[in-house]
Amino acid sequence: MLADVFAPDASYKNAPYEPPYRGRGAIAEMWERERTGPDETFEMSFEIVAVDGDTGVVRVEVGYGDPVEIEYRDLWIVRLDGNGRCVEFEEWPFWPPGQKGSWPSGPNPV
């Protein structure tokens, strides 16, 4: 349940330069809007990379579909409150070259 994971006034950024969604209601609406449907399937694996006080960094691999049709890697920067709920969440997503969401020449198109 969303209330178990996020504090009521949490902020959630889909990418470093995106404006944050603020509050559980806005986060829930964004999650629902981005779903492909009620039968959406995905697998996710993660590894905690660093923790400093109330802030952690997590490396994540995600695959959508069975068989996997969309995949990406992600870094999460997460700050927790005293109850272990997220108060700030920021994603740094990276897609394979040529897949939807990726830069035309990879992550750095300079």
Secondary structure, 3 states (H helix, E strand, C coil): CHHHHEEEEEEEECCCCCCCEECHHHHHHHHHHHCCCCCCCEEEEEEEEEEECCEEEEEEEEEECCCCCEEEEEEEEEEECCCCCEEEEEEEEECCCCCCCCCCCCCCCC
